[in-house]
Amino acid sequence: MTHDSANYYRELAPDAFRRPDERGQVEWIDSFLPIENESEIALVAEIGGEVVGFVEARLEEPLKSARYQTDPTLSERRLFVNALLTARAYWRRGVGSALVAAVEAWGKENGATVAVMDTYSESPVSVPFWQRLGYRTHALIMRKRLDQ
């Protein structure tokens, strides 16, 4: 499933994405489950014994410096969605939406008042997906290679 997602992004932008190492990847993902930490969560979606989706999120505490910053949400407890992967065969079947709903509910139960995530801005699949869930572009993350 993670390779499926990696292949999608490599097809979109081969210079910006790479295929992750397969060796040890299952154990790496398993290391997140269950997270015994109150500030992180990782969930998988299974259909017929096959893992078809994965989400990882964490709670971020209000910043001590929030009063000096323009973004008012920095003074709130935030849910940050680190990763959401859904096998392509299960796109548009509710798997990703269900995983996001689960971490959002967990975030609310744990005092989060805003959810934050990032995705590849040129993805014709992930951008509309997040927009359908009510997420709006708030900022742009820009990148420049310095080693080339």
C-alpha positions in Angstrom: 0.0 0.0 0.0 2.8 2.5 0.8 4.4 1.7 -2.5 1.2 2.3 -4.3 1.1 5.8 -2.8 4.7 6.4 -3.5 4.3 5.3 -7.1 1.4 7.8 -7.5 3.5 10.7 -6.3 6.6 9.6 -8.3 4.4 9.6 -11.4 3.3 13.2 -10.7 6.7 14.5 -9.8 9.6 12.1 -10.1 12.2 14.7 -9.0 10.3 15.5 -5.8 9.4 12.0 -4.6 11.1 8.6 -4.1 10.1 5.1 -3.6 10.7 4.1 0.1 12.9 1.2 1.0 10.7 -1.9 1.3 13.0 -3.8 3.7 11.7 -3.4 7.2 8.8 -1.2 6.2 6.1 -3.4 7.6 7.9 -3.5 11.0 8.3 0.3 10.8 4.6 0.8 10.3 3.8 -1.8 13.0 6.0 0.2 15.4 3.4 2.9 15.4 0.6 0.5 16.5 -0.5 0.8 19.2 0.9 4.1 20.2 1.0 4.3 24.0 1.5 8.0 23.9 -1.5 10.3 24.5 -0.3 12.7 21.9 -0.1 10.4 18.9 -2.3 8.0 17.0 -1.9 5.6 14.1 -4.7 3.6 12.6 -5.0 1.1 9.7 -8.0 0.2 7.6 -8.4 -3.4 6.7 -10.7 -5.1 4.2 -10.7 -8.8 3.9 -7.5 -9.1 6.0 -5.6 -6.7 3.6 -4.4 -3.3 4.9 -5.8 -0.8 2.5 -5.2 2.5 4.4 -3.1 4.1 7.1 -3.3 7.3 9.0 -0.9 8.8 11.5 -1.6 12.0 13.5 -0.4 13.9 16.6 -1.6 16.6 18.9 0.4 19.8 19.0 0.3 22.0 22.1 -0.2 25.7 21.9 3.0 27.5 21.3 4.4 29.6 24.1 5.2 32.2 21.5 1.7 32.2 20.0 0.9 35.7 21.4 3.7 37.1 19.2 2.5 35.4 16.0 -0.2 36.3 13.5 -1.8 32.8 13.2 -4.4 32.6 16.0 -4.5 28.8 15.9 -1.0 28.6 17.3 -2.5 29.4 20.7 -4.8 26.3 20.4 -4.3 22.6 20.7 -3.9 21.3 17.1 -4.4 18.0 15.5 -1.7 17.5 12.8 -2.3 14.7 10.3 1.2 13.5 9.5 0.3 10.9 6.9 -2.7 9.4 5.1 -2.3 6.6 2.7 -5.0 4.6 0.8 -4.3 1.9 -1.7 -5.3 3.1 -5.2 -7.8 0.2 -5.6 -9.7 1.7 -2.6 -9.7 5.3 -3.6 -13.2 6.9 -3.6 -14.6 4.1 -1.5 -14.6 5.9 1.8 -11.4 4.4 3.3 -9.5 7.7 3.5 -12.5 9.6 4.7 -13.2 7.1 7.5 -9.6 7.2 8.6 -9.6 11.0 8.7 -12.9 11.1 10.6 -11.5 8.7 13.2 -8.4 10.8 13.8 -10.5 14.0 13.9 -12.8 12.5 16.5 -9.7 11.4 18.5 -8.3 14.9 18.2 -11.6 16.5 19.4 -11.8 14.0 22.3 -8.3 15.1 23.3 -9.0 18.9 23.1 -7.9 19.8 19.6 -9.8 22.7 18.2 -8.2 22.8 14.7 -6.8 20.2 12.3 -3.8 20.8 10.1 -2.2 18.7 7.4 -0.1 19.1 4.3 -0.3 17.4 0.9 1.4 17.8 -2.4 -0.1 20.9 -3.9 -0.2 19.6 -7.5 -2.0 16.4 -6.8 -5.3 16.2 -8.7 -6.5 13.5 -6.3 -5.4 14.5 -2.8 -6.1 18.3 -3.0 -9.8 17.8 -3.9 -10.1 15.0 -1.3 -9.0 17.2 1.5 -11.1 20.1 0.2 -14.2 17.8 0.2 -13.5 17.1 3.9 -13.6 20.9 4.6 -9.8 21.6 4.7 -8.8 24.9 3.1 -5.4 26.2 1.9 -3.9 28.3 4.6 -0.3 28.6 3.7 2.2 27.4 1.1 5.3 25.4 2.0 8.0 26.3 -0.5 11.2 24.3 -1.1 14.5 25.0 -2.8 17.4 22.5 -3.1 20.7 24.0 -1.9 22.9 21.0 -2.8 22.5 21.2 -6.6 
